[in-house]
């Protein structure tokens, strides 16, 4: 059974392992199998900063295994506090099972109580399934950013999308 909950500091090691796995499964992310290249202590500090802030970090779990997550990171500079940036990931074995939809639903519900006005994201222009998910929740394409990613000497365009709350 899939469950959803807020991340806690004790998730740091499992979350870093999760990121390494999803980085090796897909070229849709800004990192590969190397993950984020940070220590468990740095991830613990990051999770604590999410807990202490207006941001959201939710996990999808199959039993005790992290299979997906969503972050809505509120920007901290005074003139940007009305904005946040969204990132979402799901293990490939769980794609097209409604996990991303449920993560979006829960995270956006939490965000509505945080005085946010704009949530932004970047998505590969050829990632039609992710774009469909974002559009389902009201995100609109702002523009295409040519050569946003470079993977194995190939440039990849990404769409910039916003949700106005």
N, C-alpha and C positions, 0 to 999 in steps of 0.2 A: 504494500500500500504506500502510495506517495503522500508525504506530509510536507508542510511548509512552515518555516519559522524564521524568526530573526536570527542572524548570526551572533555568536557569542565568542569571547576570546579563546575558549578551548577548541574552537573550530579551526584555528590558524593552520596547524600542520596538515590536517585533512583538506583544507581549502587549497593550500599550495600544491598538494598532490593532485587534486582535482584540476587545477589550472594547467599543470604540466600535461595531464592526459588530454584535456580538450584542445590544448595547443598543438598536440600531435595529430589530432583527428580532423582538423579543419584549417583552411587558410582564410577563414572569415574574421579572424581576430588580429589584433595588432602585435601579437607575439606567437611564437611557435612552441615546440616541445620543451624549450628552455624555461617556459613559464615566465614569471615576472622577474626572476633573478634577485629575490629578496629573501631575508632570513625569516624564520618563524617569529622571532621577536619583533621584527619590523611589521609583519602581518598582524601580530597581536596588537601592536600600537595602532595600526590602521583600523582594525575592527573596533578598538576602544574609541578612536576618534569618531567613528560612525555612531556608536552608541551615545557618545557625549554631544553629538551635533543634531542637526535637523535632518540629516541624511537617512537613507534607508538601505539596508543590506539584508536581503532575504535569501534563504537557501531552500532548495527542493531536495528532499531526501527519500531514498528508497531504503527503508530500514535505517541503518546508520550511515549509509553511503551518500555523499553529496553527489547529486546528479544534475543540478542546475543552480543558477543564482542570478540575482538581479541587484544592481546597485543604482540608486538615484542619489548622486552626490551633489549636495547643495553647494554652490560657489560661495566663498567666504568673504571676498572683497565687498566692501560696503555697497558699491554701486551695482554689484552683481548678485546680491543676496536673493533676488526674486527669481533667479535661474538655477537650474540643476542640469547635470549631465547623466544620461542613462547608459548603462551597459548591461547586457544580458547574455548568458551562456547556458547551454544545455548539452550534456553528453550526447554524442552522436547516436548511441543505441536507444536514446529516448526521444529523438526528433519525431515530430508529427504525432505526438501523443497528448497534446494539450498542456504540456508542462510550461512552455513559454507563455501561453495564454493565461494560465493561472498565476504565474509569477507577475506578469504585467498587471493583471486585475488587482492582485493584493498590494503590489507596490504603489500603483497609481492611487488606490484608495487611501493608503497611508499618506501619500504626498498631498492629497487635497486638504489635509489638516495642518499643513506646514507653511501656509502663506506663499506657496510657489506660484509663479505666473507662467513660466516657460520651462519646458524640459527639452533638451537637445540631445541628439545622438548622431553618430556617423555609421553608415552601413554600406557594404560593398554594393555597387550599382547593379551587379548581377545576382545578388542574393534575394531572389524574388519571394521566397517564403518568409524571410525576415521582414522585408518591406511590406508584405501583405499583413503580417502581424501588427506592425507599427501603424499602418493605415487603419486597421480595424479599431485601434484605440485613439484615432484622431490625429496622428502625426501627419504632417504635410511636408513634402519635399521643398526645401528652400533653394537648393542648387546642387549641382554636381561639382565635386572637387576633383579635377583631373590629377592623376598620378599621386593619389593620397597614400597608397601603400606601394611598396616595392618588395616583391617576393621572387627570389631566384632570378633577379635581373628583369623581371616583368613588372611593368607598372599597372596598377589597378585603381580604377576610379571608385570613389565613394560618394554616396548621396548624403547631404546634410539635411536632417529632418528636425522639425520642431513640433511640440505639442503646446498649445496655448490653453492654459487652464482657466 
